[in-house]
Amino acid sequence: MAPLTTAQYDALERAIVDRRRIAVWRRGTEYIVIPQRLAIVRGKETLEAMHPTTGHPLSVILDETDRIEVIRG
């Protein structure tokens, strides 16, 4: 994925603050998660999130994502 634009970072940060669900596509699989925070892990920007139903944690390196969208509604 190309680096996120300023508008995309703003939308992602707002989703973190508001605890809104996002869709993350990685290697052809779509994940619906609640973002918790952005962090640098081993030198890579990482999105730490949780599954909305099970509460299981998920860490996704942003460089490995195909697309990220905030779910409206």
Chimera marker file (.cmm) of the C-alpha trace (Angstrom):
<marker_set name="trace">
<marker id="1" x="0.000" y="0.000" z="0.000" r="1" g="1" b="0" radius="0.5"/>
<marker id="2" x="1.162" y="3.512" z="-0.695" r="1" g="1" b="0" radius="0.5"/>
<marker id="3" x="1.680" y="5.657" z="2.397" r="1" g="1" b="0" radius="0.5"/>
<marker id="4" x="-1.537" y="6.988" z="3.871" r="1" g="1" b="0" radius="0.5"/>
<marker id="5" x="-2.533" y="10.514" z="2.927" r="1" g="1" b="0" radius="0.5"/>
<marker id="6" x="-3.116" y="13.166" z="5.544" r="1" g="1" b="0" radius="0.5"/>
<marker id="7" x="-6.886" y="12.751" z="5.125" r="1" g="1" b="0" radius="0.5"/>
<marker id="8" x="-6.598" y="8.965" z="5.564" r="1" g="1" b="0" radius="0.5"/>
<marker id="9" x="-4.517" y="9.396" z="8.742" r="1" g="1" b="0" radius="0.5"/>
<marker id="10" x="-7.078" y="11.877" z="10.063" r="1" g="1" b="0" radius="0.5"/>
<marker id="11" x="-9.924" y="9.425" z="9.364" r="1" g="1" b="0" radius="0.5"/>
<marker id="12" x="-8.007" y="6.563" z="11.004" r="1" g="1" b="0" radius="0.5"/>
<marker id="13" x="-7.124" y="8.649" z="14.066" r="1" g="1" b="0" radius="0.5"/>
<marker id="14" x="-10.759" y="9.784" z="14.376" r="1" g="1" b="0" radius="0.5"/>
<marker id="15" x="-11.872" y="6.119" z="14.178" r="1" g="1" b="0" radius="0.5"/>
<marker id="16" x="-9.466" y="5.301" z="17.027" r="1" g="1" b="0" radius="0.5"/>
<marker id="17" x="-10.795" y="8.134" z="19.199" r="1" g="1" b="0" radius="0.5"/>
<marker id="18" x="-14.446" y="7.360" z="18.413" r="1" g="1" b="0" radius="0.5"/>
<marker id="19" x="-13.932" y="3.558" z="18.571" r="1" g="1" b="0" radius="0.5"/>
<marker id="20" x="-15.513" y="3.175" z="15.114" r="1" g="1" b="0" radius="0.5"/>
<marker id="21" x="-15.090" y="0.033" z="13.082" r="1" g="1" b="0" radius="0.5"/>
<marker id="22" x="-12.748" y="-0.044" z="10.130" r="1" g="1" b="0" radius="0.5"/>
<marker id="23" x="-12.268" y="-2.467" z="7.251" r="1" g="1" b="0" radius="0.5"/>
<marker id="24" x="-8.699" y="-3.563" z="6.568" r="1" g="1" b="0" radius="0.5"/>
<marker id="25" x="-7.807" y="-5.538" z="3.451" r="1" g="1" b="0" radius="0.5"/>
<marker id="26" x="-4.614" y="-7.575" z="3.616" r="1" g="1" b="0" radius="0.5"/>
<marker id="27" x="-3.571" y="-10.233" z="1.104" r="1" g="1" b="0" radius="0.5"/>
<marker id="28" x="-7.102" y="-10.476" z="-0.269" r="1" g="1" b="0" radius="0.5"/>
<marker id="29" x="-8.802" y="-10.908" z="3.114" r="1" g="1" b="0" radius="0.5"/>
<marker id="30" x="-11.076" y="-8.308" z="4.668" r="1" g="1" b="0" radius="0.5"/>
<marker id="31" x="-10.935" y="-7.778" z="8.432" r="1" g="1" b="0" radius="0.5"/>
<marker id="32" x="-13.541" y="-5.707" z="10.275" r="1" g="1" b="0" radius="0.5"/>
<marker id="33" x="-11.918" y="-4.445" z="13.475" r="1" g="1" b="0" radius="0.5"/>
<marker id="34" x="-12.048" y="-1.709" z="16.084" r="1" g="1" b="0" radius="0.5"/>
<marker id="35" x="-8.760" y="0.210" z="15.986" r="1" g="1" b="0" radius="0.5"/>
<marker id="36" x="-7.060" y="0.734" z="19.353" r="1" g="1" b="0" radius="0.5"/>
<marker id="37" x="-3.889" y="2.656" z="18.504" r="1" g="1" b="0" radius="0.5"/>
<marker id="38" x="-1.116" y="3.307" z="16.025" r="1" g="1" b="0" radius="0.5"/>
<marker id="39" x="2.357" y="2.321" z="17.196" r="1" g="1" b="0" radius="0.5"/>
<marker id="40" x="5.863" y="1.757" z="15.902" r="1" g="1" b="0" radius="0.5"/>
<marker id="41" x="6.771" y="-1.913" z="16.381" r="1" g="1" b="0" radius="0.5"/>
<marker id="42" x="10.238" y="-3.051" z="15.320" r="1" g="1" b="0" radius="0.5"/>
<marker id="43" x="10.556" y="0.056" z="13.178" r="1" g="1" b="0" radius="0.5"/>
<marker id="44" x="7.262" y="-0.410" z="11.321" r="1" g="1" b="0" radius="0.5"/>
<marker id="45" x="4.044" y="1.535" z="11.716" r="1" g="1" b="0" radius="0.5"/>
<marker id="46" x="1.484" y="-0.872" z="13.161" r="1" g="1" b="0" radius="0.5"/>
<marker id="47" x="-2.241" y="-0.661" z="13.726" r="1" g="1" b="0" radius="0.5"/>
<marker id="48" x="-3.309" y="-2.443" z="16.881" r="1" g="1" b="0" radius="0.5"/>
<marker id="49" x="-6.976" y="-3.400" z="16.840" r="1" g="1" b="0" radius="0.5"/>
<marker id="50" x="-9.469" y="-5.869" z="18.251" r="1" g="1" b="0" radius="0.5"/>
<marker id="51" x="-12.178" y="-8.046" z="16.760" r="1" g="1" b="0" radius="0.5"/>
<marker id="52" x="-15.533" y="-6.421" z="17.591" r="1" g="1" b="0" radius="0.5"/>
<marker id="53" x="-17.270" y="-9.667" z="18.538" r="1" g="1" b="0" radius="0.5"/>
<marker id="54" x="-14.594" y="-11.807" z="20.190" r="1" g="1" b="0" radius="0.5"/>
<marker id="55" x="-12.300" y="-9.093" z="21.523" r="1" g="1" b="0" radius="0.5"/>
<marker id="56" x="-9.241" y="-10.874" z="20.147" r="1" g="1" b="0" radius="0.5"/>
<marker id="57" x="-6.301" y="-8.541" z="19.439" r="1" g="1" b="0" radius="0.5"/>
<marker id="58" x="-4.921" y="-8.047" z="15.937" r="1" g="1" b="0" radius="0.5"/>
<marker id="59" x="-1.779" y="-6.193" z="14.889" r="1" g="1" b="0" radius="0.5"/>
<marker id="60" x="-1.424" y="-5.135" z="11.270" r="1" g="1" b="0" radius="0.5"/>
<marker id="61" x="1.661" y="-3.534" z="9.768" r="1" g="1" b="0" radius="0.5"/>
<marker id="62" x="0.346" y="-0.667" z="7.649" r="1" g="1" b="0" radius="0.5"/>
<marker id="63" x="2.851" y="-1.327" z="4.839" r="1" g="1" b="0" radius="0.5"/>
<marker id="64" x="1.331" y="-4.808" z="4.417" r="1" g="1" b="0" radius="0.5"/>
<marker id="65" x="-2.255" y="-3.617" z="3.953" r="1" g="1" b="0" radius="0.5"/>
<marker id="66" x="-3.958" y="-3.318" z="0.583" r="1" g="1" b="0" radius="0.5"/>
<marker id="67" x="-6.606" y="-0.850" z="1.750" r="1" g="1" b="0" radius="0.5"/>
<marker id="68" x="-8.116" y="0.662" z="4.900" r="1" g="1" b="0" radius="0.5"/>
<marker id="69" x="-11.584" y="2.227" z="5.144" r="1" g="1" b="0" radius="0.5"/>
<marker id="70" x="-13.504" y="3.676" z="8.062" r="1" g="1" b="0" radius="0.5"/>
<marker id="71" x="-16.994" y="2.175" z="8.164" r="1" g="1" b="0" radius="0.5"/>
<marker id="72" x="-19.589" y="4.923" z="8.191" r="1" g="1" b="0" radius="0.5"/>
<marker id="73" x="-22.874" y="4.567" z="9.932" r="1" g="1" b="0" radius="0.5"/>
<link id1="1" id2="2" r="1" g="1" b="0" radius="0.2"/>
<link id1="2" id2="3" r="1" g="1" b="0" radius="0.2"/>
<link id1="3" id2="4" r="1" g="1" b="0" radius="0.2"/>
<link id1="4" id2="5" r="1" g="1" b="0" radius="0.2"/>
<link id1="5" id2="6" r="1" g="1" b="0" radius="0.2"/>
<link id1="6" id2="7" r="1" g="1" b="0" radius="0.2"/>
<link id1="7" id2="8" r="1" g="1" b="0" radius="0.2"/>
<link id1="8" id2="9" r="1" g="1" b="0" radius="0.2"/>
<link id1="9" id2="10" r="1" g="1" b="0" radius="0.2"/>
<link id1="10" id2="11" r="1" g="1" b="0" radius="0.2"/>
<link id1="11" id2="12" r="1" g="1" b="0" radius="0.2"/>
<link id1="12" id2="13" r="1" g="1" b="0" radius="0.2"/>
<link id1="13" id2="14" r="1" g="1" b="0" radius="0.2"/>
<link id1="14" id2="15" r="1" g="1" b="0" radius="0.2"/>
<link id1="15" id2="16" r="1" g="1" b="0" radius="0.2"/>
<link id1="16" id2="17" r="1" g="1" b="0" radius="0.2"/>
<link id1="17" id2="18" r="1" g="1" b="0" radius="0.2"/>
<link id1="18" id2="19" r="1" g="1" b="0" radius="0.2"/>
<link id1="19" id2="20" r="1" g="1" b="0" radius="0.2"/>
<link id1="20" id2="21" r="1" g="1" b="0" radius="0.2"/>
<link id1="21" id2="22" r="1" g="1" b="0" radius="0.2"/>
<link id1="22" id2="23" r="1" g="1" b="0" radius="0.2"/>
<link id1="23" id2="24" r="1" g="1" b="0" radius="0.2"/>
<link id1="24" id2="25" r="1" g="1" b="0" radius="0.2"/>
<link id1="25" id2="26" r="1" g="1" b="0" radius="0.2"/>
<link id1="26" id2="27" r="1" g="1" b="0" radius="0.2"/>
<link id1="27" id2="28" r="1" g="1" b="0" radius="0.2"/>
<link id1="28" id2="29" r="1" g="1" b="0" radius="0.2"/>
<link id1="29" id2="30" r="1" g="1" b="0" radius="0.2"/>
<link id1="30" id2="31" r="1" g="1" b="0" radius="0.2"/>
<link id1="31" id2="32" r="1" g="1" b="0" radius="0.2"/>
<link id1="32" id2="33" r="1" g="1" b="0" radius="0.2"/>
<link id1="33" id2="34" r="1" g="1" b="0" radius="0.2"/>
<link id1="34" id2="35" r="1" g="1" b="0" radius="0.2"/>
<link id1="35" id2="36" r="1" g="1" b="0" radius="0.2"/>
<link id1="36" id2="37" r="1" g="1" b="0" radius="0.2"/>
<link id1="37" id2="38" r="1" g="1" b="0" radius="0.2"/>
<link id1="38" id2="39" r="1" g="1" b="0" radius="0.2"/>
<link id1="39" id2="40" r="1" g="1" b="0" radius="0.2"/>
<link id1="40" id2="41" r="1" g="1" b="0" radius="0.2"/>
<link id1="41" id2="42" r="1" g="1" b="0" radius="0.2"/>
<link id1="42" id2="43" r="1" g="1" b="0" radius="0.2"/>
<link id1="43" id2="44" r="1" g="1" b="0" radius="0.2"/>
<link id1="44" id2="45" r="1" g="1" b="0" radius="0.2"/>
<link id1="45" id2="46" r="1" g="1" b="0" radius="0.2"/>
<link id1="46" id2="47" r="1" g="1" b="0" radius="0.2"/>
<link id1="47" id2="48" r="1" g="1" b="0" radius="0.2"/>
<link id1="48" id2="49" r="1" g="1" b="0" radius="0.2"/>
<link id1="49" id2="50" r="1" g="1" b="0" radius="0.2"/>
<link id1="50" id2="51" r="1" g="1" b="0" radius="0.2"/>
<link id1="51" id2="52" r="1" g="1" b="0" radius="0.2"/>
<link id1="52" id2="53" r="1" g="1" b="0" radius="0.2"/>
<link id1="53" id2="54" r="1" g="1" b="0" radius="0.2"/>
<link id1="54" id2="55" r="1" g="1" b="0" radius="0.2"/>
<link id1="55" id2="56" r="1" g="1" b="0" radius="0.2"/>
<link id1="56" id2="57" r="1" g="1" b="0" radius="0.2"/>
<link id1="57" id2="58" r="1" g="1" b="0" radius="0.2"/>
<link id1="58" id2="59" r="1" g="1" b="0" radius="0.2"/>
<link id1="59" id2="60" r="1" g="1" b="0" radius="0.2"/>
<link id1="60" id2="61" r="1" g="1" b="0" radius="0.2"/>
<link id1="61" id2="62" r="1" g="1" b="0" radius="0.2"/>
<link id1="62" id2="63" r="1" g="1" b="0" radius="0.2"/>
<link id1="63" id2="64" r="1" g="1" b="0" radius="0.2"/>
<link id1="64" id2="65" r="1" g="1" b="0" radius="0.2"/>
<link id1="65" id2="66" r="1" g="1" b="0" radius="0.2"/>
<link id1="66" id2="67" r="1" g="1" b="0" radius="0.2"/>
<link id1="67" id2="68" r="1" g="1" b="0" radius="0.2"/>
<link id1="68" id2="69" r="1" g="1" b="0" radius="0.2"/>
<link id1="69" id2="70" r="1" g="1" b="0" radius="0.2"/>
<link id1="70" id2="71" r="1" g="1" b="0" radius="0.2"/>
<link id1="71" id2="72" r="1" g="1" b="0" radius="0.2"/>
<link id1="72" id2="73" r="1" g="1" b="0" radius="0.2"/>
</marker_set>
